[in-house]
Amino acid sequence: MNVMNEVFVSRHRILGESICKALLEQGLEIGFDEQALPLINWIELEFAVKQDPADGSDCLTGEWKDPSGYRIGQIQFNGDGSFFAEHDIVLAHPSDKRWFVEAVEGWGRGNNITTEPRLLEAV
């Protein structure tokens, strides 16, 4: 990781860890037990600094991957202070069989983190 990336990662670490925790808590709130959820951890992210095509600012992006190398989540910190994250769950809802939980998402600005599940109708 180059020096610029290390600076961005260090600057966002505390908030990033809080976002990871909020995504996990959203999965637990749905009713999954912790062992059923793919583990996401700030330390395991693969980071890159990219340019936002909308305003040209630098964005820190990170991806979580499973042991086979498939992406199971991502997080992006935008130059305007906002962020978006998603954690792939890909499991049937534990208590409401009408739904399939595709992922949990988190977004916000600063320390304000909002999360919700992304549900698909089970057919």
N, C-alpha and C positions, 0 to 999 in steps of 0.2 A: 504494500500500500504506500502511495507516495505521501509526501509531507502535507500537501493540500488536503488530501482525503483524510489523513489523520487528524488535522485540525477540525474539519467538519464533523467527523465522527465524535471526537472528544467534546465538541460544543453541544452536540445533541444527545449525548449519552444518558443523562439523568431523565430527560423527557422521554427518550426512546425506551428506556427501561420501564417507565410508568405506562407507556402505551402498550408494551408487551404484556404487562400485568393486567391492564384493562381489557385487552382482547381475551386473555385467559379467563378472567372473571366473567366476561360475557358468556363464554362457552360453558362455564360452571353454572351460571344463572339459568341457562337454557335447561340444564339438568344432566349434562354429561359429567362423568367423573373424570378426574384429572388424567388417569391412565388411558382413557379413550381418545383424548385430544392429541393431535400432533404437537410436539413440544416446540415452542418458539422461544428464542433466547437472544437478547441483544448481542451477546458475544459471538453467536453463530452466524450473524448476518454477513453476507458478501456485499461490500459497499462500493459505490462508484459516485463520482460527482459528474452530473450531467447538466447541460444547459436547457432551461425551460424554453421551448419554442415560442411561447406566448409573449414573454417579456425579456428574454435573454439572460435572466438571472441564473445563478448556479443553484442547483438542487442536489441534496444528498439523497441517494436512493440506496436501498438495501433489500436483499432477497434472502428468504429462508429457503433451504433446500432439504429434501428428505435424504435418507442414506443412499438412494439410487441417483441423486442429483436432480430430481424434479423439483421445480419451484412449488412451495406450499404456502407462500406468503410474501408480502412485500411492504415496504414503508417508504414514504417519500416526504422529505422536509423541503418545502418551497421557500424561495427567496423572500416572500412576503410574510413569513412567520407561520403560515398554515402548514398542515400535514394531512396525509391520508395513509391508512394502513389497512391491510386485509390479511386474514389468517384463514386458509382453506381448512374446512372441517370435513366436508364430503361424507356425511353420515345421516341416516334417518333420524328425525327428531326423536329424542328419547321418551317423550311422553305424549306426543300428538302425532299420530301416524298419518295425518293429512299433509304433513310437511317433511321436507328434506332440507337439512341445513347445509347449504353450499359453503358458506364462510361466515365469519364475523368481521365487521368492518369498524374502523375507528377513524375519526377525523376531528379537526379542531384547529385552534390557533393558540399559541402560548401554552399555558398549562391547562387549558380547557379541553378535555377529552370527552367526546361523545362516541358511544359504541352501539351497534345493533346487529342482530343476525341478518344474513341474507338468505332468505328462505325460498324454496321452490316447491310448488304443489306436487305432492307425491301422487302418482297415477297408477 
